Amino acid sequence: MSDTATMDFSSETQEMGDRIASLTLKQAKELSDYLKHKYGIEPAAGGGAIMMAPAAGGAAPAAEEKTEFDVVLTGFGDKKLDVVKVVKNITGASLMDAKKMVEGVPATIKQGASKEDANKIKGEIEAAGGTVELK
C-alpha cells in the first residue's frame, strides 16, 4: 500500500463529513445526545476529540511540547449551579445548554485552548466546585 493512495468518497459522504466537521461544540453535544437517545450510539471514551492529520512532511516529533489543550469537565461536586454558571460564561451557551453539559460529564468545555487559557478555565471551574482534566 502506498502512502500516496487516493481514496474516493461519495459526494454524500463528503457532504456529511464536512457538515459534522463544522459543528459548533453545542451542536456536536446535541448530535451526540440525539444519537445516544434515538439509536443507543455513544461516543468513544475521551470525549470524541477529532484527530488532525500531520502537516505535510511527516509526523510531528514525539518530544514536541503540547501547546493546545481540551478542557474536559469531569465532575461538578455539590455546587452544580455554580459550575453551570461558570460553564455558561466560558462557553457562551444558554443556561439550559450549560446545565446539560454539566450534567452530561465528562463534557468538553473548550477545545484547542492555549496552556494559559486552559489553566485559567480549569481554575475558574475548580473554584466553583467542579473538577477538570486537561487533555
Secondary structure per residue as TSV (DSSP state, phi and psi in degrees):
chain	resnum	aa	ss	phi	psi
A	1	M	-	360.0	136.5
A	2	S	-	-96.9	146.1
A	3	D	T	-67.8	-19.9
A	4	T	T	-96.8	14.3
A	5	A	-	-60.6	137.6
A	6	T	-	-96.8	133.3
A	7	M	-	-105.3	137.0
A	8	D	-	-104.9	133.6
A	9	F	-	-126.0	146.4
A	10	S	-	-65.9	156.1
A	11	S	H	-63.0	-32.4
A	12	E	H	-63.9	-44.2
A	13	T	H	-65.6	-42.2
A	14	Q	H	-62.0	-44.9
A	15	E	H	-61.9	-44.8
A	16	M	H	-63.8	-44.7
A	17	G	H	-61.4	-42.7
A	18	D	H	-64.1	-39.3
A	19	R	H	-66.2	-42.1
A	20	I	H	-65.5	-42.2
A	21	A	H	-65.7	-22.6
A	22	S	T	-97.2	5.7
A	23	L	-	-65.4	145.2
A	24	T	-	-76.8	167.2
A	25	L	H	-57.7	-42.2
A	26	K	H	-62.6	-45.4
A	27	Q	H	-66.2	-39.3
A	28	A	H	-63.9	-40.9
A	29	K	H	-64.2	-43.0
A	30	E	H	-63.7	-42.1
A	31	L	H	-62.1	-43.1
A	32	S	H	-60.1	-45.8
A	33	D	H	-63.0	-41.3
A	34	Y	H	-62.8	-48.5
A	35	L	H	-62.7	-37.2
A	36	K	H	-67.4	-46.9
A	37	H	H	-68.9	-46.8
A	38	K	H	-79.1	-40.0
A	39	Y	H	-122.2	-2.8
A	40	G	-	73.6	19.0
A	41	I	-	-93.9	125.1
A	42	E	-	-117.3	146.6
A	43	P	-	-66.5	154.9
A	44	A	-	-63.0	154.4
A	45	A	T	-56.7	143.1
A	46	G	T	111.1	1.7
A	47	G	T	85.9	1.9
A	48	G	T	70.5	34.6
A	49	A	-	-64.0	142.3
A	50	I	-	-88.8	129.7
A	51	M	-	-86.5	130.5
A	52	M	-	-92.3	143.2
A	53	A	-	-69.2	146.3
A	54	P	-	-63.6	151.9
A	55	A	-	-64.2	159.4
A	56	A	T	-53.6	137.5
A	57	G	T	113.2	-1.2
A	58	G	S	113.8	-176.1
A	59	A	-	-74.5	154.7
A	60	A	-	-71.0	149.8
A	61	P	-	-62.3	141.9
A	62	A	T	-64.9	-29.1
A	63	A	T	-89.5	4.9
A	64	E	-	-65.1	134.8
A	65	E	-	-74.5	137.5
A	66	K	-	-71.3	131.9
A	67	T	-	-115.2	-14.6
A	68	E	E	-122.9	138.6
A	69	F	E	-130.7	148.6
A	70	D	E	-99.7	131.2
A	71	V	E	-96.2	115.5
A	72	V	E	-116.3	120.2
A	73	L	E	-75.0	123.7
A	74	T	E	-110.7	-10.2
A	75	G	E	-172.0	160.9
A	76	F	-	-124.6	2.4
A	77	G	T	59.7	-149.7
A	78	D	T	-99.9	9.3
A	79	K	-	-119.8	57.5
A	80	K	H	-57.7	-43.8
A	81	L	H	-60.3	-41.7
A	82	D	H	-63.2	-41.3
A	83	V	H	-66.8	-40.9
A	84	V	H	-59.4	-43.5
A	85	K	H	-61.7	-42.9
A	86	V	H	-66.1	-44.7
A	87	V	H	-60.6	-41.4
A	88	K	H	-59.7	-45.2
A	89	N	H	-66.8	-38.4
A	90	I	H	-70.8	-44.8
A	91	T	H	-89.2	-22.7
A	92	G	-	79.0	9.4
A	93	A	-	-75.2	163.5
A	94	S	-	-67.9	164.8
A	95	L	H	-60.2	-40.3
A	96	M	H	-65.9	-43.5
A	97	D	H	-67.0	-38.4
A	98	A	H	-63.8	-39.8
A	99	K	H	-62.5	-42.5
A	100	K	H	-63.4	-40.1
A	101	M	H	-62.0	-46.7
A	102	V	H	-64.0	-43.7
A	103	E	H	-72.3	-18.6
A	104	G	T	-98.8	29.1
A	105	V	-	-57.6	145.4
A	106	P	S	-74.1	140.8
A	107	A	E	-134.5	131.3
A	108	T	E	-78.5	117.9
A	109	I	E	-87.8	-39.0
A	110	K	E	-147.2	135.8
A	111	Q	E	-111.7	143.7
A	112	G	E	66.2	30.9
A	113	A	E	-79.8	147.8
A	114	S	E	-66.5	162.9
A	115	K	H	-57.9	-41.9
A	116	E	H	-63.7	-48.0
A	117	D	H	-64.3	-43.1
A	118	A	H	-60.4	-44.2
A	119	N	H	-66.5	-35.8
A	120	K	H	-65.2	-46.8
A	121	I	H	-62.7	-43.5
A	122	K	H	-57.8	-44.8
A	123	G	H	-61.9	-41.3
A	124	E	H	-64.6	-44.6
A	125	I	H	-68.5	-41.7
A	126	E	H	-66.0	-35.0
A	127	A	H	-64.5	-29.8
A	128	A	T	-83.3	-7.6
A	129	G	T	109.7	1.2
A	130	G	-	-89.2	169.0
A	131	T	E	-118.5	142.9
A	132	V	E	-135.6	147.2
A	133	E	E	-121.9	138.6
A	134	L	E	-101.8	126.0
A	135	K	-	-118.7	360.0
